[in-house]
């Protein structure tokens, strides 16, 4: 993208303070703060509105309007920010394995980044919903890596990498990817295919160190230290309140919103 990211506005959104030198410490801090400040959410697809991927649209929605988005929105914005800081960034595509059978053939439907700094290459991904990374991972096969939340590891790498998360003592696959560089046009095509899959269910997530909040329709899960607390929402007012207080979303002022949120209250959705 030719337009440069508005660093000041982005850093203010994250409440970031400190050096913006393109070093590993800066990358790690940004990667921790981003999913805590900017939630994963699918309100636009739920309202059957287009998800636009130009940088100006991403900044307007995720920064100015204090909304969230899904993987393409998060990681395209993160890519632009890192490039504005002079990090070397390669945009990649992944196949989501989480929630699917091992033998199921999966399409390219997720965006991730390879970021190089201090002579080391990292996987960065601030847009993977409820199990999003809260730290970059060194691109090293088999190395178990701690984050402010769970442990993760990358397997393979010749040529396909697989990201796995340690969930209650069991390694679960999240997605696979290779190092083929992708273009904005590639992501637009993937987005066109992915967006309809977000039309039916409300999906929202936010992650901070040691804690994850996940909302799927009316089921709100709070994961803390291996323990899960579940709350079931029963009214539109509760859903709106949780979106603003738990996830920090500034709800859009549109007549489309409440009918979209009411989808989450339907028996089939709940």
The 8 nearest C-alpha neighbors of each residue, nearest first, counted from 0:
[[1, 2, 54, 3, 79, 183, 53, 182],
 [0, 2, 3, 54, 79, 4, 53, 83],
 [3, 1, 0, 4, 54, 55, 79, 53],
 [4, 2, 83, 1, 5, 79, 0, 80],
 [3, 5, 80, 79, 6, 83, 2, 54],
 [4, 6, 8, 7, 9, 3, 80, 58],
 [7, 5, 9, 8, 4, 10, 80, 83],
 [8, 6, 10, 9, 5, 11, 12, 4],
 [7, 9, 11, 6, 10, 5, 12, 62],
 [8, 10, 12, 6, 11, 7, 5, 62],
 [11, 9, 15, 13, 7, 12, 8, 6],
 [10, 12, 14, 8, 13, 9, 7, 15],
 [13, 11, 9, 10, 14, 8, 62, 36],
 [12, 14, 10, 15, 11, 36, 32, 33],
 [15, 13, 11, 12, 10, 16, 32, 36],
 [16, 14, 10, 13, 11, 17, 32, 29],
 [15, 17, 14, 18, 10, 11, 19, 13],
 [16, 18, 19, 15, 25, 20, 28, 10],
 [17, 19, 20, 25, 16, 21, 24, 22],
 [18, 20, 25, 21, 84, 17, 22, 16],
 [19, 21, 18, 22, 25, 84, 85, 24],
 [22, 20, 86, 84, 85, 19, 25, 116],
 [23, 21, 25, 24, 20, 116, 117, 26],
 [22, 24, 26, 25, 27, 116, 117, 21],
 [25, 23, 27, 26, 22, 28, 21, 29],
 [24, 26, 28, 27, 23, 22, 19, 29],
 [25, 27, 23, 29, 24, 28, 30, 22],
 [28, 26, 30, 24, 25, 134, 29, 135],
 [29, 27, 31, 25, 30, 26, 32, 24],
 [28, 30, 32, 26, 31, 27, 33, 25],
 [31, 29, 27, 134, 28, 33, 32, 133],
 [30, 32, 133, 28, 29, 134, 33, 27],
 [31, 33, 29, 35, 30, 34, 13, 36],
 [32, 34, 36, 35, 30, 31, 37, 29],
 [35, 33, 37, 36, 206, 32, 205, 38],
 [34, 36, 207, 206, 32, 33, 205, 37],
 [35, 37, 33, 34, 13, 32, 38, 12],
 [38, 36, 34, 67, 33, 35, 39, 61],
 [39, 37, 67, 205, 204, 34, 40, 246],
 [38, 40, 204, 68, 69, 203, 67, 128],
 [41, 39, 203, 68, 67, 202, 42, 69],
 [40, 42, 43, 44, 202, 68, 45, 197],
 [41, 43, 45, 44, 40, 46, 201, 256],
 [42, 44, 48, 46, 45, 41, 47, 50],
 [45, 43, 47, 198, 46, 48, 41, 42],
 [44, 46, 198, 42, 47, 43, 259, 41],
 [45, 47, 43, 259, 44, 48, 255, 42],
 [48, 46, 44, 45, 43, 198, 49, 195],
 [47, 49, 43, 46, 44, 50, 45, 42],
 [50, 48, 51, 47, 44, 43, 194, 46],
 [51, 49, 48, 52, 43, 44, 194, 190],
 [52, 50, 53, 49, 56, 57, 72, 187],
 [53, 51, 72, 54, 57, 56, 50, 187],
 [54, 52, 56, 55, 51, 57, 0, 75],
 [53, 55, 57, 56, 58, 52, 76, 2],
 [54, 56, 58, 57, 53, 59, 2, 52],
 [57, 55, 59, 53, 54, 58, 60, 51],
 [58, 56, 54, 60, 59, 55, 61, 72],
 [57, 59, 62, 55, 61, 60, 56, 54],
 [58, 60, 63, 56, 57, 62, 61, 64],
 [59, 61, 64, 57, 58, 66, 62, 63],
 [62, 60, 66, 67, 65, 58, 57, 59],
 [61, 63, 65, 58, 64, 59, 60, 12],
 [64, 62, 59, 65, 60, 61, 58, 8],
 [63, 65, 60, 66, 62, 59, 61, 249],
 [66, 64, 62, 61, 63, 249, 248, 60],
 [67, 65, 61, 248, 64, 60, 249, 68],
 [68, 66, 38, 61, 39, 37, 40, 65],
 [67, 69, 40, 39, 72, 41, 73, 38],
 [68, 70, 39, 72, 126, 71, 40, 73],
 [69, 71, 126, 73, 72, 74, 127, 110],
 [72, 70, 74, 73, 75, 110, 69, 186],
 [71, 73, 75, 70, 69, 74, 68, 76],
 [74, 72, 70, 126, 76, 71, 75, 77],
 [73, 75, 77, 76, 71, 72, 78, 70],
 [76, 74, 78, 77, 72, 73, 71, 79],
 [75, 77, 79, 74, 73, 78, 72, 80],
 [78, 76, 74, 80, 75, 79, 73, 81],
 [77, 79, 75, 81, 76, 80, 74, 82],
 [80, 78, 82, 76, 77, 4, 81, 83],
 [79, 81, 77, 83, 78, 82, 4, 76],
 [82, 80, 84, 78, 86, 83, 79, 77],
 [83, 81, 85, 86, 79, 84, 80, 78],
 [82, 84, 80, 81, 85, 79, 4, 3],
 [83, 85, 81, 82, 86, 21, 80, 19],
 [86, 84, 82, 83, 21, 81, 87, 20],
 [85, 87, 82, 81, 21, 84, 88, 116],
 [88, 86, 115, 114, 85, 82, 89, 116],
 [89, 87, 114, 113, 86, 90, 115, 112],
 [88, 90, 113, 112, 180, 114, 91, 87],
 [91, 89, 112, 180, 181, 111, 113, 88],
 [92, 90, 111, 180, 181, 112, 110, 179],
 [93, 91, 110, 109, 111, 107, 176, 181],
 [94, 92, 176, 109, 107, 175, 110, 174],
 [93, 95, 107, 175, 174, 106, 108, 105],
 [94, 96, 174, 97, 173, 93, 109, 175],
 [95, 97, 174, 173, 99, 172, 98, 94],
 [98, 96, 173, 99, 95, 172, 174, 171],
 [97, 99, 96, 100, 173, 95, 172, 101],
 [100, 98, 96, 97, 101, 103, 95, 102],
 [101, 99, 103, 102, 98, 96, 97, 104],
 [102, 100, 103, 99, 96, 104, 172, 97],
 [101, 103, 100, 104, 99, 105, 96, 98],
 [104, 102, 100, 101, 105, 99, 96, 106],
 [105, 103, 102, 106, 101, 100, 94, 96],
 [104, 106, 94, 103, 107, 95, 96, 108],
 [107, 105, 94, 108, 104, 95, 93, 109],
 [106, 108, 94, 93, 92, 109, 105, 189],
 [107, 109, 94, 189, 106, 93, 193, 95],
 [110, 108, 93, 92, 107, 94, 70, 95],
 [109, 111, 92, 71, 91, 93, 70, 74],
 [112, 110, 124, 91, 92, 123, 90, 74],
 [113, 111, 90, 123, 91, 89, 122, 114],
 [112, 114, 122, 89, 121, 88, 123, 90],
 [115, 113, 88, 121, 120, 87, 112, 122],
 [116, 114, 120, 87, 119, 121, 118, 88],
 [115, 117, 118, 119, 22, 23, 86, 120],
 [116, 118, 119, 22, 23, 115, 21, 120],
 [117, 119, 116, 115, 120, 22, 23, 121],
 [120, 118, 116, 117, 115, 121, 137, 138],
 [121, 119, 115, 114, 138, 137, 116, 113],
 [122, 120, 137, 114, 138, 136, 113, 135],
 [121, 123, 113, 136, 135, 112, 138, 137],
 [124, 122, 135, 112, 113, 121, 111, 114],
 [123, 125, 111, 126, 132, 112, 74, 122],
 [124, 126, 34, 131, 74, 73, 127, 132],
 [127, 125, 70, 73, 124, 128, 69, 74],
 [128, 126, 131, 70, 130, 125, 129, 124],
 [129, 127, 131, 39, 204, 130, 126, 203],
 [128, 130, 204, 131, 213, 127, 205, 211],
 [131, 129, 128, 127, 132, 211, 206, 173],
 [132, 130, 127, 128, 129, 125, 126, 133],
 [131, 133, 134, 124, 125, 130, 135, 127],
 [132, 134, 31, 30, 146, 147, 131, 148],
 [133, 135, 30, 132, 27, 146, 31, 136],
 [134, 136, 123, 122, 121, 27, 30, 137],
 [137, 135, 122, 121, 138, 134, 123, 144],
 [136, 138, 121, 139, 120, 122, 135, 119],
 [139, 137, 121, 120, 122, 136, 140, 153],
 [138, 140, 137, 142, 141, 153, 154, 156],
 [141, 139, 154, 153, 142, 155, 156, 138],
 [140, 142, 154, 153, 152, 143, 139, 155],
 [141, 143, 152, 140, 139, 144, 153, 154],
 [144, 142, 152, 151, 141, 150, 145, 153],
 [145, 143, 151, 150, 152, 142, 146, 136],
 [144, 146, 150, 149, 151, 143, 147, 148],
 [145, 147, 148, 134, 149, 150, 133, 144],
 [148, 146, 208, 209, 133, 149, 145, 134],
 [147, 149, 209, 146, 208, 133, 150, 210],
 [150, 148, 146, 165, 151, 145, 147, 164],
 [151, 149, 145, 165, 144, 146, 164, 143],
 [152, 150, 164, 144, 163, 143, 165, 149],
 [151, 153, 143, 163, 142, 144, 162, 141],
 [154, 152, 162, 140, 161, 141, 163, 160],
 [153, 155, 140, 161, 141, 160, 156, 152],
 [156, 154, 160, 157, 140, 159, 161, 153],
 [155, 157, 160, 158, 159, 154, 140, 177],
 [158, 156, 159, 155, 160, 177, 154, 140],
 [157, 159, 156, 177, 160, 155, 178, 176],
 [160, 158, 177, 156, 157, 176, 155, 175],
 [159, 161, 156, 155, 176, 175, 154, 177],
 [160, 162, 175, 154, 153, 174, 155, 163],
 [163, 161, 153, 174, 173, 172, 152, 175],
 [164, 162, 172, 171, 152, 173, 151, 170],
 [163, 165, 151, 171, 170, 166, 150, 172],
 [166, 164, 170, 169, 150, 168, 151, 149],
 [165, 167, 169, 168, 164, 170, 171, 149],
 [168, 166, 169, 165, 225, 170, 149, 164],
 [167, 169, 166, 165, 170, 164, 171, 150],
 [168, 170, 166, 165, 167, 171, 164, 163],
 [171, 169, 165, 164, 163, 166, 172, 168],
 [170, 172, 163, 164, 169, 165, 173, 166],
 [173, 171, 163, 162, 174, 97, 96, 164],
 [172, 174, 97, 96, 163, 162, 95, 171],
 [173, 175, 95, 96, 94, 162, 161, 172],
 [174, 176, 161, 94, 93, 160, 162, 159],
 [177, 175, 93, 160, 159, 92, 94, 161],
 [178, 176, 159, 179, 158, 160, 175, 91],
 [177, 179, 180, 91, 176, 158, 159, 113],
 [180, 178, 177, 91, 181, 92, 90, 176],
 [179, 181, 91, 90, 89, 178, 182, 92],
 [182, 180, 91, 90, 185, 179, 92, 183],
 [183, 181, 185, 184, 186, 180, 90, 91],
 [182, 184, 186, 185, 187, 181, 0, 52],
 [183, 185, 187, 182, 186, 188, 181, 189],
 [186, 184, 182, 188, 183, 187, 181, 189],
 [185, 187, 189, 183, 188, 184, 190, 182],
 [186, 188, 190, 184, 189, 185, 191, 183],
 [187, 189, 191, 185, 186, 190, 184, 192],
 [190, 188, 186, 192, 191, 187, 108, 193],
 [189, 191, 193, 187, 192, 188, 194, 186],
 [190, 192, 188, 189, 193, 194, 187, 195],
 [191, 193, 189, 190, 194, 188, 195, 196],
 [192, 194, 190, 196, 191, 195, 189, 108],
 [193, 195, 196, 197, 191, 190, 192, 44],
 [196, 194, 198, 197, 193, 192, 44, 191],
 [197, 195, 194, 193, 198, 199, 192, 44],
 [198, 196, 195, 194, 44, 199, 200, 45],
 [199, 197, 45, 44, 195, 196, 200, 47],
 [198, 200, 197, 45, 201, 262, 196, 268],
 [201, 199, 216, 202, 263, 197, 198, 268],
 [200, 202, 216, 215, 263, 41, 203, 45],
 [203, 201, 215, 214, 40, 41, 200, 216],
 [202, 204, 40, 214, 39, 213, 215, 201],
 [205, 203, 213, 39, 129, 212, 128, 38],
 [204, 206, 38, 212, 35, 34, 211, 246],
 [207, 205, 211, 35, 34, 210, 212, 204],
 [206, 208, 35, 210, 209, 211, 34, 205],
 [209, 207, 147, 210, 148, 206, 133, 31],
 [210, 208, 148, 147, 223, 207, 224, 211],
 [209, 211, 223, 207, 222, 208, 206, 212],
 [210, 212, 206, 222, 221, 205, 207, 213],
 [211, 213, 221, 205, 204, 220, 206, 222],
 [214, 212, 204, 220, 219, 129, 203, 221],
 [215, 213, 219, 203, 218, 202, 204, 216],
 [214, 216, 202, 218, 201, 217, 213, 219],
 [215, 217, 263, 201, 218, 200, 269, 214],
 [218, 216, 232, 231, 269, 215, 263, 219],
 [219, 217, 231, 215, 214, 216, 230, 232],
 [218, 220, 214, 230, 229, 213, 231, 217],
 [221, 219, 229, 213, 228, 212, 222, 214],
 [220, 222, 212, 228, 227, 211, 229, 223],
 [223, 221, 227, 211, 210, 226, 220, 212],
 [222, 224, 210, 226, 225, 209, 227, 221],
 [225, 223, 226, 209, 222, 210, 148, 227],
 [224, 226, 223, 222, 167, 227, 166, 149],
 [227, 225, 223, 224, 222, 228, 221, 167],
 [228, 226, 222, 221, 223, 220, 229, 225],
 [227, 229, 221, 220, 222, 226, 230, 219],
 [230, 228, 220, 219, 227, 221, 231, 218],
 [229, 231, 219, 218, 232, 220, 228, 217],
 [232, 230, 218, 217, 219, 233, 229, 220],
 [233, 231, 217, 237, 234, 218, 230, 238],
 [232, 234, 231, 217, 237, 264, 235, 238],
 [235, 233, 237, 236, 232, 238, 264, 261],
 [234, 236, 238, 237, 239, 261, 260, 233],
 [235, 237, 239, 234, 238, 240, 233, 241],
 [238, 236, 240, 234, 235, 239, 232, 241],
 [237, 239, 235, 241, 240, 236, 242, 232],
 [238, 240, 242, 236, 237, 241, 235, 243],
 [239, 241, 237, 243, 238, 242, 244, 236],
 [242, 240, 245, 244, 238, 243, 239, 237],
 [243, 241, 246, 239, 240, 248, 244, 245],
 [242, 244, 247, 248, 240, 241, 246, 245],
 [243, 245, 241, 247, 246, 242, 240, 248],
 [246, 244, 241, 247, 242, 243, 212, 240],
 [247, 245, 242, 248, 243, 244, 205, 38],
 [248, 246, 243, 244, 245, 242, 249, 38],
 [249, 247, 243, 66, 246, 250, 242, 65],
 [250, 248, 65, 66, 243, 251, 247, 64],
 [249, 251, 248, 252, 243, 66, 242, 239],
 [252, 250, 253, 249, 256, 64, 66, 248],
 [253, 251, 250, 254, 256, 255, 249, 257],
 [252, 254, 255, 256, 251, 257, 250, 46],
 [253, 255, 256, 257, 252, 258, 251, 259],
 [254, 256, 253, 46, 258, 257, 259, 252],
 [257, 255, 259, 254, 258, 253, 260, 46],
 [256, 258, 260, 259, 255, 261, 254, 235],
 [259, 257, 261, 260, 256, 255, 262, 254],
 [260, 258, 256, 46, 257, 261, 262, 45],
 [261, 259, 257, 262, 258, 263, 256, 235],
 [260, 262, 258, 263, 264, 259, 257, 235],
 [263, 261, 260, 264, 265, 259, 258, 200],
 [262, 264, 216, 261, 268, 265, 260, 201],
 [265, 263, 261, 262, 269, 266, 217, 268],
 [264, 266, 268, 267, 262, 263, 269, 261],
 [267, 265, 269, 268, 264, 263, 262, 217],
 [266, 268, 265, 269, 264, 263, 262, 200],
 [269, 267, 265, 266, 263, 216, 264, 200],
 [268, 266, 267, 217, 216, 264, 265, 263]]
